[in-house]
Amino acid sequence: MEKFKVTPWEVEGKVDYDKLVKEFGLKLINEGLKKRIVKHTKDLHFMLRRNIFFAHRDLDKVLNDYEKGKGFFLYTGRGPSGKMHLGHIIPFYFTKWLQQKFKVNVYIEITDDEKFLVKNQTWEEIKTYTMENILEIAAVGFDIKRTFIFRDSEYIANIYPLVLKVARKINFSLVKAVFGFKNSTNIGLIFYPAIQIIPTFFEKKRCLIPAAIDQDPYWRIQRDLAESFGYYKTAAIHSKFLMPLKGPTGKMSSSDPTSAIFLDDSEKDVERKIMKYAYSGGQPTIELHRKLGGNPEVDVSFQWLKYFFEPSDKKLKEIEEDYRSGKLLTGELKQILIEKIVKFLKEHSKRKEKAKDRIIEYMYEGKLARKMWEKQYE
């Protein structure tokens, strides 16, 4: 069996998602849960229909709470160690959908502290990426009345007493076992899990975390501790990874520009990268492709369309059938994706310009921001 590695900091090899679900003690999102979601949302996000968001912890309990009028809240985040690419921003669009459909608060943690501890970068570099990333996230268009974006390095003063209480209950052997820390791991990173747990305690409701499956270890520790502090065990809804351009193993990497499309890539950049680097499921020659067809299961262009860029199931099925039959060539499939991504990036860029004036509301002056900052005086 092909080996793979999934941690909060590294993803290597071809990921066996079924194996990860068993190892992490997760459950698959079944049709029953999807039907319950549709009762409240009226429609089902295509990332749920296609099992892109495919696994969960206690999603059923979140829906129970919502149906009983108790509500829930959302928590997600971003580690600002570089420019954001498509793999980073797509989960935020799904989180926005959840917020819109359920009318709930969302807390977005910017983990500048963690990235400084993990990456070989200066604090000034991290600060620059932090502000750039916050603007990208603000461009998604979250409900400003129900959203609070905060930087760990700035907000730590408000949560530090609770961080200490949590840290005192986590010993080194536990984080070593969960995260694979070694004797050479810096002590800041060993302490960090206590910080990332805290936003799950921001409300006396159940927290639901939309995130890629590599972030699950943090929530396993939270679930061991939450009830001793009088809070709910956090729930999570996990997604698969968006394939890197070069093929069906690992995930996109900011350190490898040829593996990803960045949010500030130009139209020429998008076309060049996809035409040159996007792994193909097609045949070596046009003649063979017309005869044998392509394999959409490994084709990056098709998988990106399926993951996010073609929301219509009908259109996606037509593309798949045409590619399998050989009617649609690899170059033509790539061109479909290029047009979709260019359109998405142009629209995102326009929203980013408008968002520049709203960052202060998300972080300091919005309704939820003020409420969180005032908590320190309670």
HELIX and SHEET records of a PDB file:
HELIX    1   1 TYR A   17  PHE A   24  1                                   8    
HELIX    2   2 GLU A   31  THR A   41  1                                  11    
HELIX    3   3 PHE A   46  ARG A   49  1                                   4    
HELIX    4   4 LEU A   59  GLU A   67  1                                   9    
HELIX    5   5 LEU A   86  PHE A  102  1                                  17    
HELIX    6   6 ASP A  112  VAL A  118  1                                   7    
HELIX    7   7 TRP A  123  ALA A  138  1                                  16    
HELIX    8   8 ILE A  144  ARG A  146  5                                   3    
HELIX    9   9 ASP A  152  ALA A  167  1                                  16    
HELIX   10  10 PHE A  172  PHE A  179  1                                   8    
HELIX   11  11 ILE A  187  ILE A  197  1                                  11    
HELIX   12  12 ILE A  198  PHE A  201  5                                   4    
HELIX   13  13 ILE A  213  GLN A  215  5                                   3    
HELIX   14  14 ASP A  216  LEU A  225  1                                  10    
HELIX   15  15 ALA A  226  PHE A  229  5                                   4    
HELIX   16  16 PRO A  257  SER A  259  5                                   3    
HELIX   17  17 GLU A  267  TYR A  277  1                                  11    
HELIX   18  18 ILE A  286  LEU A  292  1                                   7    
HELIX   19  19 VAL A  300  TRP A  304  1                                   5    
HELIX   20  20 LEU A  305  PHE A  309  3                                   5    
HELIX   21  21 ASP A  313  SER A  325  1                                  13    
HELIX   22  22 THR A  330  ALA A  355  1                                  26    
HELIX   23  23 ILE A  359  ILE A  360  1                                   2    
HELIX   24  24 GLU A  361  GLU A  365  3                                   5    
HELIX   25  25 LYS A  367  GLU A  374  1                                   8    
HELIX   26  26 LYS A  375  TYR A  377  5                                   3    
SHEET    1   A 2 LYS A   5  VAL A   6  0                                        
SHEET    2   A 2 VAL A  11  GLU A  12 -1                                        
SHEET    1   B 7 LYS A  27  LEU A  28  0                                        
SHEET    2   B 7 PHE A  53  ARG A  57 -1                                        
SHEET    3   B 7 ALA A 235  SER A 239 -1                                        
SHEET    4   B 7 ARG A 206  ALA A 212  1                                        
SHEET    5   B 7 PHE A  72  ARG A  78  1                                        
SHEET    6   B 7 VAL A 106  ILE A 110  1                                        
SHEET    7   B 7 THR A 147  ARG A 151  1                                        
END                                                                             
